[in-house]
């Protein structure tokens, strides 16, 4: 299976968090750099969905944003699922 994370770049992840924060009235900002984790995972040529889910969970735990880390990576996961159905 091709790596579904390749369809995203870190700017999309940051924009997703910013959008969710604005909609919910939270301050958008970063707390740590998960970019390296994301880049390593998205560089893999193939990745099965359980590994994708594990990577998103790992990114959530690293908490690169001030607020809504779980919501952000859940939204990325939902986007991947929607793309797989199409």
PDB file of N, CA, C and O in Angstrom, chain B, residues numbered from 101:
ATOM      1  N   UNK B 101       0.844  -1.177   0.000  1.00  0.00           N
ATOM      2  CA  UNK B 101       0.000   0.000   0.000  1.00  0.00           C
ATOM      3  C   UNK B 101       0.891   1.242   0.000  1.00  0.00           C
ATOM      4  O   UNK B 101       1.865   1.327   0.748  1.00  0.00           O
ATOM      5  N   UNK B 102       0.541   2.181  -0.839  1.00  0.00           N
ATOM      6  CA  UNK B 102       1.295   3.427  -0.861  1.00  0.00           C
ATOM      7  C   UNK B 102       1.108   4.169   0.456  1.00  0.00           C
ATOM      8  O   UNK B 102       0.139   3.941   1.181  1.00  0.00           O
ATOM      9  N   UNK B 103       2.028   5.038   0.747  1.00  0.00           N
ATOM     10  CA  UNK B 103       1.994   5.791   2.000  1.00  0.00           C
ATOM     11  C   UNK B 103       0.995   6.944   1.892  1.00  0.00           C
ATOM     12  O   UNK B 103       1.244   7.894   1.150  1.00  0.00           O
ATOM     13  N   UNK B 104      -0.125   6.887   2.613  1.00  0.00           N
ATOM     14  CA  UNK B 104      -1.126   7.951   2.525  1.00  0.00           C
ATOM     15  C   UNK B 104      -0.658   9.283   3.127  1.00  0.00           C
ATOM     16  O   UNK B 104      -1.242  10.329   2.844  1.00  0.00           O
ATOM     17  N   UNK B 105       0.381   9.246   3.945  1.00  0.00           N
ATOM     18  CA  UNK B 105       0.891  10.501   4.513  1.00  0.00           C
ATOM     19  C   UNK B 105       1.598  11.356   3.467  1.00  0.00           C
ATOM     20  O   UNK B 105       1.806  12.551   3.674  1.00  0.00           O
ATOM     21  N   UNK B 106       1.966  10.739   2.339  1.00  0.00           N
ATOM     22  CA  UNK B 106       2.631  11.490   1.274  1.00  0.00           C
ATOM     23  C   UNK B 106       1.718  12.573   0.687  1.00  0.00           C
ATOM     24  O   UNK B 106       2.199  13.531   0.082  1.00  0.00           O
ATOM     25  N   UNK B 107       0.419  12.421   0.863  1.00  0.00           N
ATOM     26  CA  UNK B 107      -0.534  13.395   0.333  1.00  0.00           C
ATOM     27  C   UNK B 107      -0.560  14.679   1.166  1.00  0.00           C
ATOM     28  O   UNK B 107      -1.201  15.656   0.779  1.00  0.00           O
ATOM     29  N   UNK B 108       0.124  14.679   2.292  1.00  0.00           N
ATOM     30  CA  UNK B 108       0.128  15.819   3.200  1.00  0.00           C
ATOM     31  C   UNK B 108       1.546  16.330   3.369  1.00  0.00           C
ATOM     32  O   UNK B 108       2.506  15.569   3.243  1.00  0.00           O
ATOM     33  N   UNK B 109       1.676  17.601   3.650  1.00  0.00           N
ATOM     34  CA  UNK B 109       2.968  18.116   4.096  1.00  0.00           C
ATOM     35  C   UNK B 109       2.731  18.794   5.442  1.00  0.00           C
ATOM     36  O   UNK B 109       1.585  18.981   5.851  1.00  0.00           O
ATOM     37  N   UNK B 110       3.798  19.158   6.124  1.00  0.00           N
ATOM     38  CA  UNK B 110       3.669  19.704   7.473  1.00  0.00           C
ATOM     39  C   UNK B 110       2.841  20.986   7.481  1.00  0.00           C
ATOM     40  O   UNK B 110       2.142  21.265   8.455  1.00  0.00           O
ATOM     41  N   UNK B 111       2.914  21.764   6.405  1.00  0.00           N
ATOM     42  CA  UNK B 111       2.121  22.997   6.331  1.00  0.00           C
ATOM     43  C   UNK B 111       0.628  22.703   6.395  1.00  0.00           C
ATOM     44  O   UNK B 111      -0.133  23.483   6.968  1.00  0.00           O
ATOM     45  N   UNK B 112       0.204  21.588   5.815  1.00  0.00           N
ATOM     46  CA  UNK B 112      -1.211  21.185   5.878  1.00  0.00           C
ATOM     47  C   UNK B 112      -1.586  20.834   7.313  1.00  0.00           C
ATOM     48  O   UNK B 112      -2.667  21.194   7.780  1.00  0.00           O
ATOM     49  N   UNK B 113      -0.705  20.138   8.009  1.00  0.00           N
ATOM     50  CA  UNK B 113      -0.966  19.768   9.408  1.00  0.00           C
ATOM     51  C   UNK B 113      -1.099  21.029  10.258  1.00  0.00           C
ATOM     52  O   UNK B 113      -2.026  21.139  11.060  1.00  0.00           O
ATOM     53  N   UNK B 114      -0.187  21.972  10.090  1.00  0.00           N
ATOM     54  CA  UNK B 114      -0.224  23.229  10.850  1.00  0.00           C
ATOM     55  C   UNK B 114      -1.492  24.008  10.511  1.00  0.00           C
ATOM     56  O   UNK B 114      -2.145  24.547  11.405  1.00  0.00           O
ATOM     57  N   UNK B 115      -1.842  24.070   9.233  1.00  0.00           N
ATOM     58  CA  UNK B 115      -3.051  24.791   8.816  1.00  0.00           C
ATOM     59  C   UNK B 115      -4.307  24.140   9.389  1.00  0.00           C
ATOM     60  O   UNK B 115      -5.258  24.828   9.759  1.00  0.00           O
ATOM     61  N   UNK B 116      -4.303  22.811   9.461  1.00  0.00           N
ATOM     62  CA  UNK B 116      -5.443  22.097  10.047  1.00  0.00           C
ATOM     63  C   UNK B 116      -5.601  22.475  11.511  1.00  0.00           C
ATOM     64  O   UNK B 116      -6.711  22.750  11.966  1.00  0.00           O
ATOM     65  N   UNK B 117      -4.491  22.491  12.257  1.00  0.00           N
ATOM     66  CA  UNK B 117      -4.554  22.869  13.668  1.00  0.00           C
ATOM     67  C   UNK B 117      -5.014  24.322  13.815  1.00  0.00           C
ATOM     68  O   UNK B 117      -5.847  24.631  14.668  1.00  0.00           O
ATOM     69  N   UNK B 118      -4.480  25.192  12.998  1.00  0.00           N
ATOM     70  CA  UNK B 118      -4.852  26.607  13.076  1.00  0.00           C
ATOM     71  C   UNK B 118      -6.341  26.795  12.816  1.00  0.00           C
ATOM     72  O   UNK B 118      -7.004  27.563  13.514  1.00  0.00           O
ATOM     73  N   UNK B 119      -6.866  26.097  11.817  1.00  0.00           N
ATOM     74  CA  UNK B 119      -8.285  26.191  11.483  1.00  0.00           C
ATOM     75  C   UNK B 119      -9.152  25.666  12.630  1.00  0.00           C
ATOM     76  O   UNK B 119     -10.142  26.296  13.000  1.00  0.00           O
ATOM     77  N   UNK B 120      -8.780  24.522  13.186  1.00  0.00           N
ATOM     78  CA  UNK B 120      -9.541  23.958  14.308  1.00  0.00           C
ATOM     79  C   UNK B 120      -9.509  24.890  15.518  1.00  0.00           C
ATOM     80  O   UNK B 120     -10.524  25.074  16.190  1.00  0.00           O
ATOM     81  N   UNK B 121      -8.353  25.473  15.792  1.00  0.00           N
ATOM     82  CA  UNK B 121      -8.237  26.391  16.932  1.00  0.00           C
ATOM     83  C   UNK B 121      -9.102  27.633  16.733  1.00  0.00           C
ATOM     84  O   UNK B 121      -9.780  28.079  17.659  1.00  0.00           O
ATOM     85  N   UNK B 122      -9.076  28.183  15.531  1.00  0.00           N
ATOM     86  CA  UNK B 122      -9.882  29.377  15.259  1.00  0.00           C
ATOM     87  C   UNK B 122     -11.369  29.085  15.414  1.00  0.00           C
ATOM     88  O   UNK B 122     -12.109  29.892  15.977  1.00  0.00           O
ATOM     89  N   UNK B 123     -11.807  27.933  14.915  1.00  0.00           N
ATOM     90  CA  UNK B 123     -13.221  27.553  15.015  1.00  0.00           C
ATOM     91  C   UNK B 123     -13.650  27.339  16.462  1.00  0.00           C
ATOM     92  O   UNK B 123     -14.807  27.573  16.811  1.00  0.00           O
ATOM     93  N   UNK B 124     -12.720  26.895  17.302  1.00  0.00           N
ATOM     94  CA  UNK B 124     -13.053  26.568  18.693  1.00  0.00           C
ATOM     95  C   UNK B 124     -12.683  27.662  19.685  1.00  0.00           C
ATOM     96  O   UNK B 124     -12.941  27.531  20.881  1.00  0.00           O
ATOM     97  N   UNK B 125     -12.082  28.737  19.195  1.00  0.00           N
ATOM     98  CA  UNK B 125     -11.732  29.845  20.079  1.00  0.00           C
ATOM     99  C   UNK B 125     -10.457  29.638  20.876  1.00  0.00           C
ATOM    100  O   UNK B 125     -10.269  30.279  21.910  1.00  0.00           O
ATOM    101  N   UNK B 126      -9.577  28.756  20.418  1.00  0.00           N
ATOM    102  CA  UNK B 126      -8.305  28.515  21.097  1.00  0.00           C
ATOM    103  C   UNK B 126      -7.187  29.272  20.385  1.00  0.00           C
ATOM    104  O   UNK B 126      -7.294  29.607  19.205  1.00  0.00           O
ATOM    105  N   UNK B 127      -6.130  29.529  21.116  1.00  0.00           N
ATOM    106  CA  UNK B 127      -4.947  30.164  20.544  1.00  0.00           C
ATOM    107  C   UNK B 127      -4.156  29.111  19.768  1.00  0.00           C
ATOM    108  O   UNK B 127      -3.899  28.021  20.277  1.00  0.00           O
ATOM    109  N   UNK B 128      -3.778  29.439  18.549  1.00  0.00           N
ATOM    110  CA  UNK B 128      -2.941  28.535  17.756  1.00  0.00           C
ATOM    111  C   UNK B 128      -1.483  28.862  18.039  1.00  0.00           C
ATOM    112  O   UNK B 128      -1.106  30.031  18.123  1.00  0.00           O
ATOM    113  N   UNK B 129      -0.681  27.842  18.184  1.00  0.00           N
ATOM    114  CA  UNK B 129       0.753  28.011  18.369  1.00  0.00           C
ATOM    115  C   UNK B 129       1.410  26.655  18.492  1.00  0.00           C
ATOM    116  O   UNK B 129       0.734  25.636  18.635  1.00  0.00           O
ATOM    117  N   UNK B 130       2.717  26.648  18.438  1.00  0.00           N
ATOM    118  CA  UNK B 130       3.444  25.383  18.529  1.00  0.00           C
ATOM    119  C   UNK B 130       4.199  25.298  19.852  1.00  0.00           C
ATOM    120  O   UNK B 130       4.564  26.310  20.449  1.00  0.00           O
ATOM    121  N   UNK B 131       4.420  24.057  20.291  1.00  0.00           N
ATOM    122  CA  UNK B 131       5.136  23.837  21.542  1.00  0.00           C
ATOM    123  C   UNK B 131       6.379  22.987  21.348  1.00  0.00           C
ATOM    124  O   UNK B 131       7.343  23.120  22.102  1.00  0.00           O
ATOM    125  N   UNK B 132       6.371  22.121  20.354  1.00  0.00           N
ATOM    126  CA  UNK B 132       7.529  21.277  20.075  1.00  0.00           C
ATOM    127  C   UNK B 132       7.572  21.002  18.590  1.00  0.00           C
ATOM    128  O   UNK B 132       6.611  21.273  17.869  1.00  0.00           O
ATOM    129  N   UNK B 133       8.660  20.478  18.146  1.00  0.00           N
ATOM    130  CA  UNK B 133       8.826  20.244  16.725  1.00  0.00           C
ATOM    131  C   UNK B 133       8.640  18.773  16.394  1.00  0.00           C
ATOM    132  O   UNK B 133       9.526  17.955  16.642  1.00  0.00           O
ATOM    133  N   UNK B 134       7.499  18.445  15.840  1.00  0.00           N
ATOM    134  CA  UNK B 134       7.222  17.082  15.409  1.00  0.00           C
ATOM    135  C   UNK B 134       7.508  16.920  13.919  1.00  0.00           C
ATOM    136  O   UNK B 134       7.271  15.858  13.343  1.00  0.00           O
ATOM    137  N   UNK B 135       8.009  17.962  13.316  1.00  0.00           N
ATOM    138  CA  UNK B 135       8.272  17.943  11.882  1.00  0.00           C
ATOM    139  C   UNK B 135       9.158  16.765  11.486  1.00  0.00           C
ATOM    140  O   UNK B 135       8.891  16.111  10.478  1.00  0.00           O
ATOM    141  N   UNK B 136      10.196  16.485  12.250  1.00  0.00           N
ATOM    142  CA  UNK B 136      11.117  15.391  11.916  1.00  0.00           C
ATOM    143  C   UNK B 136      10.388  14.049  11.902  1.00  0.00           C
ATOM    144  O   UNK B 136      10.602  13.242  10.998  1.00  0.00           O
ATOM    145  N   UNK B 137       9.533  13.801  12.888  1.00  0.00           N
ATOM    146  CA  UNK B 137       8.765  12.556  12.946  1.00  0.00           C
ATOM    147  C   UNK B 137       7.876  12.445  11.713  1.00  0.00           C
ATOM    148  O   UNK B 137       7.817  11.400  11.065  1.00  0.00           O
ATOM    149  N   UNK B 138       7.186  13.544  11.399  1.00  0.00           N
ATOM    150  CA  UNK B 138       6.275  13.549  10.260  1.00  0.00           C
ATOM    151  C   UNK B 138       7.031  13.329   8.954  1.00  0.00           C
ATOM    152  O   UNK B 138       6.597  12.542   8.113  1.00  0.00           O
ATOM    153  N   UNK B 139       8.157  14.017   8.778  1.00  0.00           N
ATOM    154  CA  UNK B 139       8.923  13.895   7.541  1.00  0.00           C
ATOM    155  C   UNK B 139       9.467  12.481   7.348  1.00  0.00           C
ATOM    156  O   UNK B 139       9.442  11.952   6.237  1.00  0.00           O
ATOM    157  N   UNK B 140       9.957  11.872   8.420  1.00  0.00           N
ATOM    158  CA  UNK B 140      10.460  10.499   8.309  1.00  0.00           C
ATOM    159  C   UNK B 140       9.341   9.542   7.905  1.00  0.00           C
ATOM    160  O   UNK B 140       9.528   8.682   7.045  1.00  0.00           O
ATOM    161  N   UNK B 141       8.172   9.700   8.536  1.00  0.00           N
ATOM    162  CA  UNK B 141       7.048   8.816   8.239  1.00  0.00           C
ATOM    163  C   UNK B 141       6.520   9.038   6.827  1.00  0.00           C
ATOM    164  O   UNK B 141       6.213   8.074   6.126  1.00  0.00           O
ATOM    165  N   UNK B 142       6.410  10.284   6.405  1.00  0.00           N
ATOM    166  CA  UNK B 142       5.851  10.556   5.083  1.00  0.00           C
ATOM    167  C   UNK B 142       6.845  10.251   3.965  1.00  0.00           C
ATOM    168  O   UNK B 142       6.449  10.173   2.803  1.00  0.00           O
ATOM    169  N   UNK B 143       8.114  10.080   4.287  1.00  0.00           N
ATOM    170  CA  UNK B 143       9.118   9.746   3.276  1.00  0.00           C
ATOM    171  C   UNK B 143       9.114   8.263   2.923  1.00  0.00           C
ATOM    172  O   UNK B 143       9.657   7.872   1.889  1.00  0.00           O
ATOM    173  N   UNK B 144       8.511   7.437   3.769  1.00  0.00           N
ATOM    174  CA  UNK B 144       8.462   6.004   3.484  1.00  0.00           C
ATOM    175  C   UNK B 144       7.631   5.761   2.222  1.00  0.00           C
ATOM    176  O   UNK B 144       6.568   6.361   2.065  1.00  0.00           O
ATOM    177  N   UNK B 145       8.099   4.893   1.323  1.00  0.00           N
ATOM    178  CA  UNK B 145       7.357   4.665   0.089  1.00  0.00           C
ATOM    179  C   UNK B 145       6.022   3.952   0.316  1.00  0.00           C
ATOM    180  O   UNK B 145       5.055   4.185  -0.408  1.00  0.00           O
ATOM    181  N   UNK B 146       5.980   3.092   1.318  1.00  0.00           N
ATOM    182  CA  UNK B 146       4.749   2.361   1.623  1.00  0.00           C
ATOM    183  C   UNK B 146       4.506   2.360   3.120  1.00  0.00           C
ATOM    184  O   UNK B 146       5.438   2.339   3.923  1.00  0.00           O
ATOM    185  N   UNK B 147       3.219   2.383   3.477  1.00  0.00           N
ATOM    186  CA  UNK B 147       2.868   2.338   4.895  1.00  0.00           C
ATOM    187  C   UNK B 147       1.441   1.819   5.016  1.00  0.00           C
ATOM    188  O   UNK B 147       0.517   2.375   4.422  1.00  0.00           O
ATOM    189  N   UNK B 148       1.270   0.757   5.781  1.00  0.00           N
ATOM    190  CA  UNK B 148      -0.057   0.199   6.021  1.00  0.00           C
ATOM    191  C   UNK B 148      -0.824   1.089   7.004  1.00  0.00           C
ATOM    192  O   UNK B 148      -0.221   1.829   7.782  1.00  0.00           O
ATOM    193  N   UNK B 149      -2.132   1.012   6.963  1.00  0.00           N
ATOM    194  CA  UNK B 149      -2.964   1.879   7.800  1.00  0.00           C
ATOM    195  C   UNK B 149      -2.686   1.744   9.300  1.00  0.00           C
ATOM    196  O   UNK B 149      -2.705   2.762   9.992  1.00  0.00           O
ATOM    197  N   UNK B 150      -2.431   0.553   9.841  1.00  0.00           N
ATOM    198  CA  UNK B 150      -2.113   0.505  11.274  1.00  0.00           C
ATOM    199  C   UNK B 150      -0.871   1.330  11.629  1.00  0.00           C
ATOM    200  O   UNK B 150      -0.814   1.949  12.691  1.00  0.00           O
ATOM    201  N   UNK B 151       0.105   1.333  10.746  1.00  0.00           N
ATOM    202  CA  UNK B 151       1.322   2.123  10.974  1.00  0.00           C
ATOM    203  C   UNK B 151       1.019   3.621  10.843  1.00  0.00           C
ATOM    204  O   UNK B 151       1.565   4.432  11.591  1.00  0.00           O
ATOM    205  N   UNK B 152       0.154   3.984   9.896  1.00  0.00           N
ATOM    206  CA  UNK B 152      -0.259   5.387   9.752  1.00  0.00           C
ATOM    207  C   UNK B 152      -0.941   5.848  11.037  1.00  0.00           C
ATOM    208  O   UNK B 152      -0.627   6.915  11.564  1.00  0.00           O
ATOM    209  N   UNK B 153      -1.873   5.041  11.538  1.00  0.00           N
ATOM    210  CA  UNK B 153      -2.577   5.380  12.775  1.00  0.00           C
ATOM    211  C   UNK B 153      -1.601   5.510  13.938  1.00  0.00           C
ATOM    212  O   UNK B 153      -1.730   6.420  14.757  1.00  0.00           O
ATOM    213  N   UNK B 154      -0.630   4.612  14.015  1.00  0.00           N
ATOM    214  CA  UNK B 154       0.375   4.675  15.077  1.00  0.00           C
ATOM    215  C   UNK B 154       1.220   5.935  14.979  1.00  0.00           C
ATOM    216  O   UNK B 154       1.558   6.543  15.994  1.00  0.00           O
ATOM    217  N   UNK B 155       1.556   6.323  13.767  1.00  0.00           N
ATOM    218  CA  UNK B 155       2.340   7.548  13.563  1.00  0.00           C
ATOM    219  C   UNK B 155       1.538   8.771  13.988  1.00  0.00           C
ATOM    220  O   UNK B 155       2.075   9.667  14.639  1.00  0.00           O
ATOM    221  N   UNK B 156       0.264   8.817  13.629  1.00  0.00           N
ATOM    222  CA  UNK B 156      -0.583   9.949  14.033  1.00  0.00           C
ATOM    223  C   UNK B 156      -0.730  10.000  15.554  1.00  0.00           C
ATOM    224  O   UNK B 156      -0.743  11.080  16.146  1.00  0.00           O
ATOM    225  N   UNK B 157      -0.841   8.823  16.184  1.00  0.00           N
ATOM    226  CA  UNK B 157      -0.911   8.763  17.656  1.00  0.00           C
ATOM    227  C   UNK B 157       0.382   9.275  18.282  1.00  0.00           C
ATOM    228  O   UNK B 157       0.360  10.005  19.272  1.00  0.00           O
ATOM    229  N   UNK B 158       1.508   8.883  17.690  1.00  0.00           N
ATOM    230  CA  UNK B 158       2.812   9.332  18.190  1.00  0.00           C
ATOM    231  C   UNK B 158       2.931  10.858  18.071  1.00  0.00           C
ATOM    232  O   UNK B 158       3.405  11.522  18.993  1.00  0.00           O
ATOM    233  N   UNK B 159       2.505  11.393  16.953  1.00  0.00           N
ATOM    234  CA  UNK B 159       2.541  12.845  16.766  1.00  0.00           C
ATOM    235  C   UNK B 159       1.641  13.544  17.780  1.00  0.00           C
ATOM    236  O   UNK B 159       1.990  14.606  18.296  1.00  0.00           O
ATOM    237  N   UNK B 160       0.487  12.949  18.064  1.00  0.00           N
ATOM    238  CA  UNK B 160      -0.421  13.499  19.078  1.00  0.00           C
ATOM    239  C   UNK B 160       0.265  13.559  20.436  1.00  0.00           C
ATOM    240  O   UNK B 160       0.163  14.560  21.145  1.00  0.00           O
ATOM    241  N   UNK B 161       0.966  12.483  20.798  1.00  0.00           N
ATOM    242  CA  UNK B 161       1.643  12.430  22.100  1.00  0.00           C
ATOM    243  C   UNK B 161       2.784  13.441  22.201  1.00  0.00           C
ATOM    244  O   UNK B 161       3.059  13.960  23.283  1.00  0.00           O
ATOM    245  N   UNK B 162       3.447  13.722  21.083  1.00  0.00           N
ATOM    246  CA  UNK B 162       4.532  14.709  21.077  1.00  0.00           C
ATOM    247  C   UNK B 162       3.964  16.113  21.336  1.00  0.00           C
ATOM    248  O   UNK B 162       4.672  16.997  21.818  1.00  0.00           O
ATOM    249  N   UNK B 163       2.698  16.301  21.014  1.00  0.00           N
ATOM    250  CA  UNK B 163       1.976  17.558  21.251  1.00  0.00           C
ATOM    251  C   UNK B 163       2.695  18.781  20.671  1.00  0.00           C
ATOM    252  O   UNK B 163       3.170  19.639  21.415  1.00  0.00           O
ATOM    253  N   UNK B 164       2.771  18.852  19.343  1.00  0.00           N
ATOM    254  CA  UNK B 164       3.471  19.981  18.736  1.00  0.00           C
ATOM    255  C   UNK B 164       2.689  21.298  18.760  1.00  0.00           C
ATOM    256  O   UNK B 164       3.236  22.346  18.415  1.00  0.00           O
ATOM    257  N   UNK B 165       1.425  21.253  19.160  1.00  0.00           N
ATOM    258  CA  UNK B 165       0.604  22.459  19.175  1.00  0.00           C
ATOM    259  C   UNK B 165       0.128  22.786  20.590  1.00  0.00           C
ATOM    260  O   UNK B 165       0.083  21.912  21.456  1.00  0.00           O
ATOM    261  N   UNK B 166      -0.225  24.046  20.813  1.00  0.00           N
ATOM    262  CA  UNK B 166      -0.710  24.461  22.127  1.00  0.00           C
ATOM    263  C   UNK B 166      -2.008  23.757  22.493  1.00  0.00           C
ATOM    264  O   UNK B 166      -2.191  23.334  23.634  1.00  0.00           O
ATOM    265  N   UNK B 167      -2.903  23.634  21.528  1.00  0.00           N
ATOM    266  CA  UNK B 167      -4.228  23.061  21.782  1.00  0.00           C
ATOM    267  C   UNK B 167      -4.634  22.151  20.623  1.00  0.00           C
ATOM    268  O   UNK B 167      -4.111  22.255  19.514  1.00  0.00           O
ATOM    269  N   UNK B 168      -5.569  21.267  20.909  1.00  0.00           N
ATOM    270  CA  UNK B 168      -6.249  20.439  19.921  1.00  0.00           C
ATOM    271  C   UNK B 168      -5.326  19.526  19.122  1.00  0.00           C
ATOM    272  O   UNK B 168      -5.551  19.306  17.932  1.00  0.00           O
ATOM    273  N   UNK B 169      -4.292  18.996  19.763  1.00  0.00           N
ATOM    274  CA  UNK B 169      -3.403  18.052  19.097  1.00  0.00           C
ATOM    275  C   UNK B 169      -4.158  16.805  18.639  1.00  0.00           C
ATOM    276  O   UNK B 169      -4.013  16.369  17.497  1.00  0.00           O
ATOM    277  N   UNK B 170      -4.951  16.243  19.522  1.00  0.00           N
ATOM    278  CA  UNK B 170      -5.717  15.047  19.164  1.00  0.00           C
ATOM    279  C   UNK B 170      -6.674  15.310  18.026  1.00  0.00           C
ATOM    280  O   UNK B 170      -6.778  14.508  17.098  1.00  0.00           O
ATOM    281  N   UNK B 171      -7.377  16.432  18.092  1.00  0.00           N
ATOM    282  CA  UNK B 171      -8.319  16.791  17.027  1.00  0.00           C
ATOM    283  C   UNK B 171      -7.603  16.959  15.696  1.00  0.00           C
ATOM    284  O   UNK B 171      -8.110  16.543  14.655  1.00  0.00           O
ATOM    285  N   UNK B 172      -6.426  17.568  15.731  1.00  0.00           N
ATOM    286  CA  UNK B 172      -5.672  17.819  14.501  1.00  0.00           C
ATOM    287  C   UNK B 172      -5.294  16.509  13.825  1.00  0.00           C
ATOM    288  O   UNK B 172      -5.534  16.339  12.630  1.00  0.00           O
ATOM    289  N   UNK B 173      -4.706  15.583  14.576  1.00  0.00           N
ATOM    290  CA  UNK B 173      -4.262  14.339  13.958  1.00  0.00           C
ATOM    291  C   UNK B 173      -5.423  13.406  13.665  1.00  0.00           C
ATOM    292  O   UNK B 173      -5.323  12.577  12.761  1.00  0.00           O
ATOM    293  N   UNK B 174      -6.522  13.516  14.400  1.00  0.00           N
ATOM    294  CA  UNK B 174      -7.738  12.771  14.057  1.00  0.00           C
ATOM    295  C   UNK B 174      -8.295  13.280  12.730  1.00  0.00           C
ATOM    296  O   UNK B 174      -8.752  12.489  11.905  1.00  0.00           O
ATOM    297  N   UNK B 175      -8.261  14.576  12.525  1.00  0.00           N
ATOM    298  CA  UNK B 175      -8.742  15.160  11.270  1.00  0.00           C
ATOM    299  C   UNK B 175      -7.888  14.698  10.091  1.00  0.00           C
ATOM    300  O   UNK B 175      -8.420  14.414   9.018  1.00  0.00           O
ATOM    301  N   UNK B 176      -6.585  14.621  10.278  1.00  0.00           N
ATOM    302  CA  UNK B 176      -5.697  14.107   9.225  1.00  0.00           C
ATOM    303  C   UNK B 176      -6.058  12.650   8.926  1.00  0.00           C
ATOM    304  O   UNK B 176      -6.135  12.249   7.765  1.00  0.00           O
ATOM    305  N   UNK B 177      -6.278  11.868   9.977  1.00  0.00           N
ATOM    306  CA  UNK B 177      -6.678  10.469   9.796  1.00  0.00           C
ATOM    307  C   UNK B 177      -7.999  10.343   9.053  1.00  0.00           C
ATOM    308  O   UNK B 177      -8.140   9.479   8.188  1.00  0.00           O
ATOM    309  N   UNK B 178      -8.965  11.189   9.377  1.00  0.00           N
ATOM    310  CA  UNK B 178     -10.253  11.177   8.679  1.00  0.00           C
ATOM    311  C   UNK B 178     -10.076  11.532   7.206  1.00  0.00           C
ATOM    312  O   UNK B 178     -10.722  10.946   6.337  1.00  0.00           O
ATOM    313  N   UNK B 179      -9.215  12.475   6.936  1.00  0.00           N
ATOM    314  CA  UNK B 179      -8.953  12.864   5.542  1.00  0.00           C
ATOM    315  C   UNK B 179      -8.359  11.692   4.764  1.00  0.00           C
ATOM    316  O   UNK B 179      -8.707  11.469   3.604  1.00  0.00           O
ATOM    317  N   UNK B 180      -7.471  10.952   5.400  1.00  0.00           N
ATOM    318  CA  UNK B 180      -6.875   9.784   4.746  1.00  0.00           C
ATOM    319  C   UNK B 180      -7.945   8.745   4.463  1.00  0.00           C
ATOM    320  O   UNK B 180      -7.993   8.168   3.377  1.00  0.00           O
ATOM    321  N   UNK B 181      -8.799   8.511   5.442  1.00  0.00           N
ATOM    322  CA  UNK B 181      -9.890   7.534   5.252  1.00  0.00           C
ATOM    323  C   UNK B 181     -10.815   7.943   4.115  1.00  0.00           C
ATOM    324  O   UNK B 181     -11.212   7.112   3.299  1.00  0.00           O
ATOM    325  N   UNK B 182     -11.161   9.245   4.064  1.00  0.00           N
ATOM    326  CA  UNK B 182     -12.041   9.722   2.986  1.00  0.00           C
ATOM    327  C   UNK B 182     -11.382   9.513   1.626  1.00  0.00           C
ATOM    328  O   UNK B 182     -12.045   9.109   0.670  1.00  0.00           O
ATOM    329  N   UNK B 183     -10.085   9.785   1.535  1.00  0.00           N
ATOM    330  CA  UNK B 183      -9.373   9.618   0.261  1.00  0.00           C
ATOM    331  C   UNK B 183      -9.307   8.164  -0.161  1.00  0.00           C
ATOM    332  O   UNK B 183      -9.364   7.852  -1.350  1.00  0.00           O
ATOM    333  N   UNK B 184      -9.186   7.272   0.816  1.00  0.00           N
ATOM    334  CA  UNK B 184      -9.124   5.833   0.496  1.00  0.00           C
ATOM    335  C   UNK B 184     -10.448   5.350  -0.083  1.00  0.00           C
ATOM    336  O   UNK B 184     -10.463   4.457  -0.931  1.00  0.00           O
ATOM    337  N   UNK B 185     -11.564   5.931   0.366  1.00  0.00           N
ATOM    338  CA  UNK B 185     -12.889   5.514  -0.099  1.00  0.00           C
ATOM    339  C   UNK B 185     -13.163   5.978  -1.524  1.00  0.00           C
ATOM    340  O   UNK B 185     -13.950   5.366  -2.246  1.00  0.00           O
ATOM    341  N   UNK B 186     -12.509   7.061  -1.922  1.00  0.00           N
ATOM    342  CA  UNK B 186     -12.771   7.630  -3.262  1.00  0.00           C
ATOM    343  C   UNK B 186     -12.120   6.854  -4.355  1.00  0.00           C
ATOM    344  O   UNK B 186     -12.249   7.209  -5.526  1.00  0.00           O
TER     345      UNK B 186
END
